[in-house]
């Protein structure tokens, strides 16, 4: 009677090498309760694993077949220059790694289930999106800055809140993906979806933001504008800071300087500003 060694059934059944028949039976019953297809109807990995350990059990459960298989297994590793002891050490190392992964898998599942009971995933996602949008809106509402009021500080705070929102959304996606990965019994890393979500939010949102700012300014200064005089102009490098007064409030804005322009003659300068938001404005040089 000969047996072709296709699998190390001891390893697959999480047994010590050459364990006796009683241990084989006990372990098989334990694994069957966990991985039987009826227990896992939608898990193909579980069904495949169950078929293999059942095949191994049919050999290791019969003393005569087990004896022949054990000898074939010894010869298998001997022919490859190995030994029982070296194989056992490798097996033990793999078992330790497997137990570590199983422990981490269980921790991920338990932690996620606990957090779902305390604060469901959907609620956490709504909160994260709320933080994200709050940061974006804070930046947008303060972007047309009156430098006399140091509104730039609010814009910086808004950017920080926006970044935090990006992280919270991506973290929620990661936790959900890690939970699903743990349930699937797959090996390897969690999918790159959380990273893609974070990168898209972090880099695409500013593009949309600046496009919205540009469109807002264009509409306001085309359809809802008025003209006023300049109170003061400060010119430095390639930037010009101009001051104007609306409803007894002094507003300071900056813009790119026109090459060759000295900005000394206030009489030929005007400020075009929005009646809706006076901070939206541009400096206009009148033709001579």
MODELLER restraints for C-alpha pairs under 7 A, 6 or more apart:
rsr = mdl.restraints
at = mdl.atoms
rsr.add(forms.Gaussian(group=physical.xy_distance, feature=features.Distance(at['CA:2:A'], at['CA:68:A']), mean=6.89, stdev=0.5))
rsr.add(forms.Gaussian(group=physical.xy_distance, feature=features.Distance(at['CA:3:A'], at['CA:68:A']), mean=6.94, stdev=0.5))
rsr.add(forms.Gaussian(group=physical.xy_distance, feature=features.Distance(at['CA:3:A'], at['CA:69:A']), mean=6.04, stdev=0.5))
rsr.add(forms.Gaussian(group=physical.xy_distance, feature=features.Distance(at['CA:3:A'], at['CA:72:A']), mean=6.87, stdev=0.5))
rsr.add(forms.Gaussian(group=physical.xy_distance, feature=features.Distance(at['CA:5:A'], at['CA:72:A']), mean=6.74, stdev=0.5))
rsr.add(forms.Gaussian(group=physical.xy_distance, feature=features.Distance(at['CA:5:A'], at['CA:73:A']), mean=6.53, stdev=0.5))
rsr.add(forms.Gaussian(group=physical.xy_distance, feature=features.Distance(at['CA:9:A'], at['CA:53:A']), mean=6.79, stdev=0.5))
rsr.add(forms.Gaussian(group=physical.xy_distance, feature=features.Distance(at['CA:9:A'], at['CA:56:A']), mean=5.34, stdev=0.5))
rsr.add(forms.Gaussian(group=physical.xy_distance, feature=features.Distance(at['CA:10:A'], at['CA:16:A']), mean=6.39, stdev=0.5))
rsr.add(forms.Gaussian(group=physical.xy_distance, feature=features.Distance(at['CA:10:A'], at['CA:17:A']), mean=5.74, stdev=0.5))
rsr.add(forms.Gaussian(group=physical.xy_distance, feature=features.Distance(at['CA:10:A'], at['CA:18:A']), mean=7.00, stdev=0.5))
rsr.add(forms.Gaussian(group=physical.xy_distance, feature=features.Distance(at['CA:11:A'], at['CA:91:A']), mean=6.96, stdev=0.5))
rsr.add(forms.Gaussian(group=physical.xy_distance, feature=features.Distance(at['CA:12:A'], at['CA:53:A']), mean=6.79, stdev=0.5))
rsr.add(forms.Gaussian(group=physical.xy_distance, feature=features.Distance(at['CA:13:A'], at['CA:53:A']), mean=6.23, stdev=0.5))
rsr.add(forms.Gaussian(group=physical.xy_distance, feature=features.Distance(at['CA:17:A'], at['CA:88:A']), mean=6.85, stdev=0.5))
rsr.add(forms.Gaussian(group=physical.xy_distance, feature=features.Distance(at['CA:18:A'], at['CA:70:A']), mean=6.68, stdev=0.5))
rsr.add(forms.Gaussian(group=physical.xy_distance, feature=features.Distance(at['CA:21:A'], at['CA:60:A']), mean=6.60, stdev=0.5))
rsr.add(forms.Gaussian(group=physical.xy_distance, feature=features.Distance(at['CA:21:A'], at['CA:61:A']), mean=5.71, stdev=0.5))
rsr.add(forms.Gaussian(group=physical.xy_distance, feature=features.Distance(at['CA:24:A'], at['CA:60:A']), mean=6.85, stdev=0.5))
rsr.add(forms.Gaussian(group=physical.xy_distance, feature=features.Distance(at['CA:24:A'], at['CA:61:A']), mean=6.77, stdev=0.5))
rsr.add(forms.Gaussian(group=physical.xy_distance, feature=features.Distance(at['CA:25:A'], at['CA:61:A']), mean=6.80, stdev=0.5))
rsr.add(forms.Gaussian(group=physical.xy_distance, feature=features.Distance(at['CA:28:A'], at['CA:57:A']), mean=6.97, stdev=0.5))
rsr.add(forms.Gaussian(group=physical.xy_distance, feature=features.Distance(at['CA:35:A'], at['CA:46:A']), mean=5.41, stdev=0.5))
rsr.add(forms.Gaussian(group=physical.xy_distance, feature=features.Distance(at['CA:35:A'], at['CA:47:A']), mean=6.85, stdev=0.5))
rsr.add(forms.Gaussian(group=physical.xy_distance, feature=features.Distance(at['CA:35:A'], at['CA:50:A']), mean=5.85, stdev=0.5))
rsr.add(forms.Gaussian(group=physical.xy_distance, feature=features.Distance(at['CA:36:A'], at['CA:47:A']), mean=6.73, stdev=0.5))
rsr.add(forms.Gaussian(group=physical.xy_distance, feature=features.Distance(at['CA:36:A'], at['CA:50:A']), mean=6.16, stdev=0.5))
rsr.add(forms.Gaussian(group=physical.xy_distance, feature=features.Distance(at['CA:37:A'], at['CA:46:A']), mean=6.94, stdev=0.5))
rsr.add(forms.Gaussian(group=physical.xy_distance, feature=features.Distance(at['CA:37:A'], at['CA:47:A']), mean=5.29, stdev=0.5))
rsr.add(forms.Gaussian(group=physical.xy_distance, feature=features.Distance(at['CA:40:A'], at['CA:46:A']), mean=6.74, stdev=0.5))
rsr.add(forms.Gaussian(group=physical.xy_distance, feature=features.Distance(at['CA:59:A'], at['CA:65:A']), mean=5.42, stdev=0.5))
rsr.add(forms.Gaussian(group=physical.xy_distance, feature=features.Distance(at['CA:59:A'], at['CA:66:A']), mean=5.70, stdev=0.5))
rsr.add(forms.Gaussian(group=physical.xy_distance, feature=features.Distance(at['CA:60:A'], at['CA:66:A']), mean=4.64, stdev=0.5))
rsr.add(forms.Gaussian(group=physical.xy_distance, feature=features.Distance(at['CA:74:A'], at['CA:84:A']), mean=6.94, stdev=0.5))
rsr.add(forms.Gaussian(group=physical.xy_distance, feature=features.Distance(at['CA:77:A'], at['CA:83:A']), mean=6.08, stdev=0.5))
rsr.add(forms.Gaussian(group=physical.xy_distance, feature=features.Distance(at['CA:105:A'], at['CA:182:A']), mean=5.31, stdev=0.5))
rsr.add(forms.Gaussian(group=physical.xy_distance, feature=features.Distance(at['CA:108:A'], at['CA:179:A']), mean=6.24, stdev=0.5))
rsr.add(forms.Gaussian(group=physical.xy_distance, feature=features.Distance(at['CA:109:A'], at['CA:179:A']), mean=5.78, stdev=0.5))
rsr.add(forms.Gaussian(group=physical.xy_distance, feature=features.Distance(at['CA:109:A'], at['CA:182:A']), mean=6.75, stdev=0.5))
rsr.add(forms.Gaussian(group=physical.xy_distance, feature=features.Distance(at['CA:112:A'], at['CA:179:A']), mean=6.74, stdev=0.5))
rsr.add(forms.Gaussian(group=physical.xy_distance, feature=features.Distance(at['CA:125:A'], at['CA:169:A']), mean=6.30, stdev=0.5))
rsr.add(forms.Gaussian(group=physical.xy_distance, feature=features.Distance(at['CA:125:A'], at['CA:172:A']), mean=6.50, stdev=0.5))
rsr.add(forms.Gaussian(group=physical.xy_distance, feature=features.Distance(at['CA:128:A'], at['CA:165:A']), mean=5.45, stdev=0.5))
rsr.add(forms.Gaussian(group=physical.xy_distance, feature=features.Distance(at['CA:128:A'], at['CA:168:A']), mean=5.30, stdev=0.5))
rsr.add(forms.Gaussian(group=physical.xy_distance, feature=features.Distance(at['CA:128:A'], at['CA:169:A']), mean=5.36, stdev=0.5))
rsr.add(forms.Gaussian(group=physical.xy_distance, feature=features.Distance(at['CA:129:A'], at['CA:165:A']), mean=6.44, stdev=0.5))
rsr.add(forms.Gaussian(group=physical.xy_distance, feature=features.Distance(at['CA:129:A'], at['CA:169:A']), mean=6.60, stdev=0.5))
rsr.add(forms.Gaussian(group=physical.xy_distance, feature=features.Distance(at['CA:131:A'], at['CA:161:A']), mean=6.55, stdev=0.5))
rsr.add(forms.Gaussian(group=physical.xy_distance, feature=features.Distance(at['CA:131:A'], at['CA:162:A']), mean=6.92, stdev=0.5))
rsr.add(forms.Gaussian(group=physical.xy_distance, feature=features.Distance(at['CA:131:A'], at['CA:165:A']), mean=5.00, stdev=0.5))
rsr.add(forms.Gaussian(group=physical.xy_distance, feature=features.Distance(at['CA:132:A'], at['CA:161:A']), mean=6.67, stdev=0.5))
rsr.add(forms.Gaussian(group=physical.xy_distance, feature=features.Distance(at['CA:132:A'], at['CA:162:A']), mean=4.83, stdev=0.5))
rsr.add(forms.Gaussian(group=physical.xy_distance, feature=features.Distance(at['CA:132:A'], at['CA:165:A']), mean=3.88, stdev=0.5))
rsr.add(forms.Gaussian(group=physical.xy_distance, feature=features.Distance(at['CA:132:A'], at['CA:166:A']), mean=6.20, stdev=0.5))
rsr.add(forms.Gaussian(group=physical.xy_distance, feature=features.Distance(at['CA:135:A'], at['CA:158:A']), mean=4.38, stdev=0.5))
rsr.add(forms.Gaussian(group=physical.xy_distance, feature=features.Distance(at['CA:135:A'], at['CA:159:A']), mean=6.02, stdev=0.5))
rsr.add(forms.Gaussian(group=physical.xy_distance, feature=features.Distance(at['CA:135:A'], at['CA:161:A']), mean=4.66, stdev=0.5))
rsr.add(forms.Gaussian(group=physical.xy_distance, feature=features.Distance(at['CA:135:A'], at['CA:162:A']), mean=4.17, stdev=0.5))
rsr.add(forms.Gaussian(group=physical.xy_distance, feature=features.Distance(at['CA:136:A'], at['CA:158:A']), mean=6.52, stdev=0.5))
rsr.add(forms.Gaussian(group=physical.xy_distance, feature=features.Distance(at['CA:136:A'], at['CA:162:A']), mean=5.79, stdev=0.5))
rsr.add(forms.Gaussian(group=physical.xy_distance, feature=features.Distance(at['CA:138:A'], at['CA:155:A']), mean=6.75, stdev=0.5))
rsr.add(forms.Gaussian(group=physical.xy_distance, feature=features.Distance(at['CA:138:A'], at['CA:158:A']), mean=5.17, stdev=0.5))
rsr.add(forms.Gaussian(group=physical.xy_distance, feature=features.Distance(at['CA:139:A'], at['CA:155:A']), mean=4.77, stdev=0.5))
rsr.add(forms.Gaussian(group=physical.xy_distance, feature=features.Distance(at['CA:139:A'], at['CA:158:A']), mean=5.02, stdev=0.5))
rsr.add(forms.Gaussian(group=physical.xy_distance, feature=features.Distance(at['CA:139:A'], at['CA:159:A']), mean=6.57, stdev=0.5))
rsr.add(forms.Gaussian(group=physical.xy_distance, feature=features.Distance(at['CA:142:A'], at['CA:151:A']), mean=6.48, stdev=0.5))
rsr.add(forms.Gaussian(group=physical.xy_distance, feature=features.Distance(at['CA:142:A'], at['CA:154:A']), mean=6.75, stdev=0.5))
rsr.add(forms.Gaussian(group=physical.xy_distance, feature=features.Distance(at['CA:142:A'], at['CA:155:A']), mean=5.93, stdev=0.5))
rsr.add(forms.Gaussian(group=physical.xy_distance, feature=features.Distance(at['CA:143:A'], at['CA:155:A']), mean=6.41, stdev=0.5))
rsr.add(forms.Gaussian(group=physical.xy_distance, feature=features.Distance(at['CA:144:A'], at['CA:279:A']), mean=5.50, stdev=0.5))
rsr.add(forms.Gaussian(group=physical.xy_distance, feature=features.Distance(at['CA:144:A'], at['CA:280:A']), mean=5.75, stdev=0.5))
rsr.add(forms.Gaussian(group=physical.xy_distance, feature=features.Distance(at['CA:145:A'], at['CA:151:A']), mean=5.60, stdev=0.5))
rsr.add(forms.Gaussian(group=physical.xy_distance, feature=features.Distance(at['CA:145:A'], at['CA:152:A']), mean=6.40, stdev=0.5))
rsr.add(forms.Gaussian(group=physical.xy_distance, feature=features.Distance(at['CA:145:A'], at['CA:253:A']), mean=6.91, stdev=0.5))
rsr.add(forms.Gaussian(group=physical.xy_distance, feature=features.Distance(at['CA:145:A'], at['CA:279:A']), mean=6.37, stdev=0.5))
rsr.add(forms.Gaussian(group=physical.xy_distance, feature=features.Distance(at['CA:146:A'], at['CA:251:A']), mean=5.46, stdev=0.5))
rsr.add(forms.Gaussian(group=physical.xy_distance, feature=features.Distance(at['CA:146:A'], at['CA:252:A']), mean=5.26, stdev=0.5))
rsr.add(forms.Gaussian(group=physical.xy_distance, feature=features.Distance(at['CA:146:A'], at['CA:253:A']), mean=6.08, stdev=0.5))
rsr.add(forms.Gaussian(group=physical.xy_distance, feature=features.Distance(at['CA:146:A'], at['CA:279:A']), mean=6.13, stdev=0.5))
rsr.add(forms.Gaussian(group=physical.xy_distance, feature=features.Distance(at['CA:147:A'], at['CA:252:A']), mean=5.17, stdev=0.5))
rsr.add(forms.Gaussian(group=physical.xy_distance, feature=features.Distance(at['CA:147:A'], at['CA:253:A']), mean=6.36, stdev=0.5))
rsr.add(forms.Gaussian(group=physical.xy_distance, feature=features.Distance(at['CA:148:A'], at['CA:251:A']), mean=6.23, stdev=0.5))
rsr.add(forms.Gaussian(group=physical.xy_distance, feature=features.Distance(at['CA:148:A'], at['CA:252:A']), mean=5.74, stdev=0.5))
rsr.add(forms.Gaussian(group=physical.xy_distance, feature=features.Distance(at['CA:166:A'], at['CA:198:A']), mean=5.86, stdev=0.5))
rsr.add(forms.Gaussian(group=physical.xy_distance, feature=features.Distance(at['CA:166:A'], at['CA:201:A']), mean=6.07, stdev=0.5))
rsr.add(forms.Gaussian(group=physical.xy_distance, feature=features.Distance(at['CA:166:A'], at['CA:202:A']), mean=6.47, stdev=0.5))
rsr.add(forms.Gaussian(group=physical.xy_distance, feature=features.Distance(at['CA:167:A'], at['CA:198:A']), mean=6.60, stdev=0.5))
rsr.add(forms.Gaussian(group=physical.xy_distance, feature=features.Distance(at['CA:170:A'], at['CA:194:A']), mean=5.06, stdev=0.5))
rsr.add(forms.Gaussian(group=physical.xy_distance, feature=features.Distance(at['CA:170:A'], at['CA:195:A']), mean=6.93, stdev=0.5))
rsr.add(forms.Gaussian(group=physical.xy_distance, feature=features.Distance(at['CA:170:A'], at['CA:197:A']), mean=5.92, stdev=0.5))
rsr.add(forms.Gaussian(group=physical.xy_distance, feature=features.Distance(at['CA:170:A'], at['CA:198:A']), mean=5.29, stdev=0.5))
rsr.add(forms.Gaussian(group=physical.xy_distance, feature=features.Distance(at['CA:173:A'], at['CA:194:A']), mean=5.50, stdev=0.5))
rsr.add(forms.Gaussian(group=physical.xy_distance, feature=features.Distance(at['CA:174:A'], at['CA:194:A']), mean=5.11, stdev=0.5))
rsr.add(forms.Gaussian(group=physical.xy_distance, feature=features.Distance(at['CA:177:A'], at['CA:190:A']), mean=6.58, stdev=0.5))
rsr.add(forms.Gaussian(group=physical.xy_distance, feature=features.Distance(at['CA:178:A'], at['CA:190:A']), mean=5.87, stdev=0.5))
rsr.add(forms.Gaussian(group=physical.xy_distance, feature=features.Distance(at['CA:181:A'], at['CA:190:A']), mean=6.35, stdev=0.5))
rsr.add(forms.Gaussian(group=physical.xy_distance, feature=features.Distance(at['CA:217:A'], at['CA:280:A']), mean=6.37, stdev=0.5))
rsr.add(forms.Gaussian(group=physical.xy_distance, feature=features.Distance(at['CA:220:A'], at['CA:274:A']), mean=5.54, stdev=0.5))
rsr.add(forms.Gaussian(group=physical.xy_distance, feature=features.Distance(at['CA:221:A'], at['CA:273:A']), mean=6.51, stdev=0.5))
rsr.add(forms.Gaussian(group=physical.xy_distance, feature=features.Distance(at['CA:221:A'], at['CA:274:A']), mean=5.84, stdev=0.5))
rsr.add(forms.Gaussian(group=physical.xy_distance, feature=features.Distance(at['CA:224:A'], at['CA:274:A']), mean=5.65, stdev=0.5))
rsr.add(forms.Gaussian(group=physical.xy_distance, feature=features.Distance(at['CA:224:A'], at['CA:275:A']), mean=5.85, stdev=0.5))
rsr.add(forms.Gaussian(group=physical.xy_distance, feature=features.Distance(at['CA:224:A'], at['CA:276:A']), mean=7.00, stdev=0.5))
rsr.add(forms.Gaussian(group=physical.xy_distance, feature=features.Distance(at['CA:225:A'], at['CA:272:A']), mean=6.49, stdev=0.5))
rsr.add(forms.Gaussian(group=physical.xy_distance, feature=features.Distance(at['CA:225:A'], at['CA:273:A']), mean=5.37, stdev=0.5))
rsr.add(forms.Gaussian(group=physical.xy_distance, feature=features.Distance(at['CA:225:A'], at['CA:274:A']), mean=4.39, stdev=0.5))
rsr.add(forms.Gaussian(group=physical.xy_distance, feature=features.Distance(at['CA:225:A'], at['CA:275:A']), mean=5.54, stdev=0.5))
rsr.add(forms.Gaussian(group=physical.xy_distance, feature=features.Distance(at['CA:226:A'], at['CA:272:A']), mean=5.81, stdev=0.5))
rsr.add(forms.Gaussian(group=physical.xy_distance, feature=features.Distance(at['CA:226:A'], at['CA:273:A']), mean=5.54, stdev=0.5))
rsr.add(forms.Gaussian(group=physical.xy_distance, feature=features.Distance(at['CA:226:A'], at['CA:274:A']), mean=6.34, stdev=0.5))
rsr.add(forms.Gaussian(group=physical.xy_distance, feature=features.Distance(at['CA:226:A'], at['CA:275:A']), mean=6.43, stdev=0.5))
rsr.add(forms.Gaussian(group=physical.xy_distance, feature=features.Distance(at['CA:227:A'], at['CA:270:A']), mean=6.69, stdev=0.5))
rsr.add(forms.Gaussian(group=physical.xy_distance, feature=features.Distance(at['CA:227:A'], at['CA:271:A']), mean=5.68, stdev=0.5))
rsr.add(forms.Gaussian(group=physical.xy_distance, feature=features.Distance(at['CA:227:A'], at['CA:272:A']), mean=4.71, stdev=0.5))
rsr.add(forms.Gaussian(group=physical.xy_distance, feature=features.Distance(at['CA:227:A'], at['CA:273:A']), mean=6.31, stdev=0.5))
rsr.add(forms.Gaussian(group=physical.xy_distance, feature=features.Distance(at['CA:228:A'], at['CA:270:A']), mean=5.91, stdev=0.5))
rsr.add(forms.Gaussian(group=physical.xy_distance, feature=features.Distance(at['CA:228:A'], at['CA:271:A']), mean=5.29, stdev=0.5))
rsr.add(forms.Gaussian(group=physical.xy_distance, feature=features.Distance(at['CA:228:A'], at['CA:272:A']), mean=6.66, stdev=0.5))
rsr.add(forms.Gaussian(group=physical.xy_distance, feature=features.Distance(at['CA:229:A'], at['CA:244:A']), mean=6.58, stdev=0.5))
rsr.add(forms.Gaussian(group=physical.xy_distance, feature=features.Distance(at['CA:229:A'], at['CA:270:A']), mean=4.97, stdev=0.5))
rsr.add(forms.Gaussian(group=physical.xy_distance, feature=features.Distance(at['CA:229:A'], at['CA:271:A']), mean=5.99, stdev=0.5))
rsr.add(forms.Gaussian(group=physical.xy_distance, feature=features.Distance(at['CA:230:A'], at['CA:242:A']), mean=6.95, stdev=0.5))
rsr.add(forms.Gaussian(group=physical.xy_distance, feature=features.Distance(at['CA:230:A'], at['CA:243:A']), mean=6.04, stdev=0.5))
rsr.add(forms.Gaussian(group=physical.xy_distance, feature=features.Distance(at['CA:230:A'], at['CA:244:A']), mean=5.10, stdev=0.5))
rsr.add(forms.Gaussian(group=physical.xy_distance, feature=features.Distance(at['CA:230:A'], at['CA:266:A']), mean=6.45, stdev=0.5))
rsr.add(forms.Gaussian(group=physical.xy_distance, feature=features.Distance(at['CA:230:A'], at['CA:269:A']), mean=6.51, stdev=0.5))
rsr.add(forms.Gaussian(group=physical.xy_distance, feature=features.Distance(at['CA:230:A'], at['CA:270:A']), mean=5.76, stdev=0.5))
rsr.add(forms.Gaussian(group=physical.xy_distance, feature=features.Distance(at['CA:230:A'], at['CA:271:A']), mean=6.33, stdev=0.5))
rsr.add(forms.Gaussian(group=physical.xy_distance, feature=features.Distance(at['CA:231:A'], at['CA:243:A']), mean=5.35, stdev=0.5))
rsr.add(forms.Gaussian(group=physical.xy_distance, feature=features.Distance(at['CA:231:A'], at['CA:244:A']), mean=5.16, stdev=0.5))
rsr.add(forms.Gaussian(group=physical.xy_distance, feature=features.Distance(at['CA:232:A'], at['CA:242:A']), mean=5.76, stdev=0.5))
rsr.add(forms.Gaussian(group=physical.xy_distance, feature=features.Distance(at['CA:232:A'], at['CA:243:A']), mean=5.04, stdev=0.5))
rsr.add(forms.Gaussian(group=physical.xy_distance, feature=features.Distance(at['CA:233:A'], at['CA:240:A']), mean=6.92, stdev=0.5))
rsr.add(forms.Gaussian(group=physical.xy_distance, feature=features.Distance(at['CA:233:A'], at['CA:241:A']), mean=5.62, stdev=0.5))
rsr.add(forms.Gaussian(group=physical.xy_distance, feature=features.Distance(at['CA:233:A'], at['CA:242:A']), mean=4.40, stdev=0.5))
rsr.add(forms.Gaussian(group=physical.xy_distance, feature=features.Distance(at['CA:233:A'], at['CA:243:A']), mean=6.30, stdev=0.5))
rsr.add(forms.Gaussian(group=physical.xy_distance, feature=features.Distance(at['CA:233:A'], at['CA:263:A']), mean=6.90, stdev=0.5))
rsr.add(forms.Gaussian(group=physical.xy_distance, feature=features.Distance(at['CA:234:A'], at['CA:240:A']), mean=5.70, stdev=0.5))
rsr.add(forms.Gaussian(group=physical.xy_distance, feature=features.Distance(at['CA:234:A'], at['CA:241:A']), mean=4.95, stdev=0.5))
rsr.add(forms.Gaussian(group=physical.xy_distance, feature=features.Distance(at['CA:234:A'], at['CA:242:A']), mean=6.36, stdev=0.5))
rsr.add(forms.Gaussian(group=physical.xy_distance, feature=features.Distance(at['CA:235:A'], at['CA:241:A']), mean=6.34, stdev=0.5))
rsr.add(forms.Gaussian(group=physical.xy_distance, feature=features.Distance(at['CA:235:A'], at['CA:263:A']), mean=7.00, stdev=0.5))
rsr.add(forms.Gaussian(group=physical.xy_distance, feature=features.Distance(at['CA:238:A'], at['CA:256:A']), mean=5.98, stdev=0.5))
rsr.add(forms.Gaussian(group=physical.xy_distance, feature=features.Distance(at['CA:238:A'], at['CA:257:A']), mean=5.09, stdev=0.5))
rsr.add(forms.Gaussian(group=physical.xy_distance, feature=features.Distance(at['CA:239:A'], at['CA:254:A']), mean=6.76, stdev=0.5))
rsr.add(forms.Gaussian(group=physical.xy_distance, feature=features.Distance(at['CA:239:A'], at['CA:255:A']), mean=5.82, stdev=0.5))
rsr.add(forms.Gaussian(group=physical.xy_distance, feature=features.Distance(at['CA:239:A'], at['CA:256:A']), mean=4.74, stdev=0.5))
rsr.add(forms.Gaussian(group=physical.xy_distance, feature=features.Distance(at['CA:239:A'], at['CA:257:A']), mean=4.92, stdev=0.5))
rsr.add(forms.Gaussian(group=physical.xy_distance, feature=features.Distance(at['CA:240:A'], at['CA:254:A']), mean=5.53, stdev=0.5))
rsr.add(forms.Gaussian(group=physical.xy_distance, feature=features.Distance(at['CA:240:A'], at['CA:255:A']), mean=5.57, stdev=0.5))
rsr.add(forms.Gaussian(group=physical.xy_distance, feature=features.Distance(at['CA:240:A'], at['CA:256:A']), mean=6.18, stdev=0.5))
rsr.add(forms.Gaussian(group=physical.xy_distance, feature=features.Distance(at['CA:240:A'], at['CA:257:A']), mean=5.42, stdev=0.5))
rsr.add(forms.Gaussian(group=physical.xy_distance, feature=features.Distance(at['CA:241:A'], at['CA:252:A']), mean=6.77, stdev=0.5))
rsr.add(forms.Gaussian(group=physical.xy_distance, feature=features.Distance(at['CA:241:A'], at['CA:253:A']), mean=5.71, stdev=0.5))
rsr.add(forms.Gaussian(group=physical.xy_distance, feature=features.Distance(at['CA:241:A'], at['CA:254:A']), mean=4.32, stdev=0.5))
rsr.add(forms.Gaussian(group=physical.xy_distance, feature=features.Distance(at['CA:241:A'], at['CA:255:A']), mean=6.73, stdev=0.5))
rsr.add(forms.Gaussian(group=physical.xy_distance, feature=features.Distance(at['CA:242:A'], at['CA:252:A']), mean=5.79, stdev=0.5))
rsr.add(forms.Gaussian(group=physical.xy_distance, feature=features.Distance(at['CA:242:A'], at['CA:253:A']), mean=5.62, stdev=0.5))
rsr.add(forms.Gaussian(group=physical.xy_distance, feature=features.Distance(at['CA:242:A'], at['CA:254:A']), mean=6.16, stdev=0.5))
rsr.add(forms.Gaussian(group=physical.xy_distance, feature=features.Distance(at['CA:243:A'], at['CA:250:A']), mean=6.76, stdev=0.5))
rsr.add(forms.Gaussian(group=physical.xy_distance, feature=features.Distance(at['CA:243:A'], at['CA:251:A']), mean=5.57, stdev=0.5))
rsr.add(forms.Gaussian(group=physical.xy_distance, feature=features.Distance(at['CA:243:A'], at['CA:252:A']), mean=4.51, stdev=0.5))
rsr.add(forms.Gaussian(group=physical.xy_distance, feature=features.Distance(at['CA:243:A'], at['CA:253:A']), mean=6.56, stdev=0.5))
rsr.add(forms.Gaussian(group=physical.xy_distance, feature=features.Distance(at['CA:244:A'], at['CA:250:A']), mean=5.80, stdev=0.5))
rsr.add(forms.Gaussian(group=physical.xy_distance, feature=features.Distance(at['CA:244:A'], at['CA:251:A']), mean=5.45, stdev=0.5))
rsr.add(forms.Gaussian(group=physical.xy_distance, feature=features.Distance(at['CA:244:A'], at['CA:252:A']), mean=6.74, stdev=0.5))
rsr.add(forms.Gaussian(group=physical.xy_distance, feature=features.Distance(at['CA:245:A'], at['CA:251:A']), mean=5.97, stdev=0.5))
rsr.add(forms.Gaussian(group=physical.xy_distance, feature=features.Distance(at['CA:268:A'], at['CA:285:A']), mean=5.96, stdev=0.5))
rsr.add(forms.Gaussian(group=physical.xy_distance, feature=features.Distance(at['CA:268:A'], at['CA:286:A']), mean=5.06, stdev=0.5))
rsr.add(forms.Gaussian(group=physical.xy_distance, feature=features.Distance(at['CA:269:A'], at['CA:284:A']), mean=5.76, stdev=0.5))
rsr.add(forms.Gaussian(group=physical.xy_distance, feature=features.Distance(at['CA:269:A'], at['CA:285:A']), mean=4.79, stdev=0.5))
rsr.add(forms.Gaussian(group=physical.xy_distance, feature=features.Distance(at['CA:269:A'], at['CA:286:A']), mean=5.93, stdev=0.5))
rsr.add(forms.Gaussian(group=physical.xy_distance, feature=features.Distance(at['CA:270:A'], at['CA:283:A']), mean=6.05, stdev=0.5))
rsr.add(forms.Gaussian(group=physical.xy_distance, feature=features.Distance(at['CA:270:A'], at['CA:284:A']), mean=5.15, stdev=0.5))
rsr.add(forms.Gaussian(group=physical.xy_distance, feature=features.Distance(at['CA:270:A'], at['CA:285:A']), mean=6.55, stdev=0.5))
rsr.add(forms.Gaussian(group=physical.xy_distance, feature=features.Distance(at['CA:271:A'], at['CA:281:A']), mean=6.65, stdev=0.5))
rsr.add(forms.Gaussian(group=physical.xy_distance, feature=features.Distance(at['CA:271:A'], at['CA:282:A']), mean=5.84, stdev=0.5))
rsr.add(forms.Gaussian(group=physical.xy_distance, feature=features.Distance(at['CA:271:A'], at['CA:283:A']), mean=4.78, stdev=0.5))
rsr.add(forms.Gaussian(group=physical.xy_distance, feature=features.Distance(at['CA:271:A'], at['CA:284:A']), mean=5.85, stdev=0.5))
rsr.add(forms.Gaussian(group=physical.xy_distance, feature=features.Distance(at['CA:272:A'], at['CA:281:A']), mean=5.39, stdev=0.5))
rsr.add(forms.Gaussian(group=physical.xy_distance, feature=features.Distance(at['CA:272:A'], at['CA:282:A']), mean=5.40, stdev=0.5))
rsr.add(forms.Gaussian(group=physical.xy_distance, feature=features.Distance(at['CA:272:A'], at['CA:283:A']), mean=6.40, stdev=0.5))
rsr.add(forms.Gaussian(group=physical.xy_distance, feature=features.Distance(at['CA:272:A'], at['CA:284:A']), mean=6.79, stdev=0.5))
rsr.add(forms.Gaussian(group=physical.xy_distance, feature=features.Distance(at['CA:273:A'], at['CA:280:A']), mean=5.72, stdev=0.5))
rsr.add(forms.Gaussian(group=physical.xy_distance, feature=features.Distance(at['CA:273:A'], at['CA:281:A']), mean=4.06, stdev=0.5))
rsr.add(forms.Gaussian(group=physical.xy_distance, feature=features.Distance(at['CA:273:A'], at['CA:282:A']), mean=6.59, stdev=0.5))
rsr.add(forms.Gaussian(group=physical.xy_distance, feature=features.Distance(at['CA:274:A'], at['CA:280:A']), mean=5.57, stdev=0.5))
rsr.add(forms.Gaussian(group=physical.xy_distance, feature=features.Distance(at['CA:274:A'], at['CA:281:A']), mean=6.28, stdev=0.5))
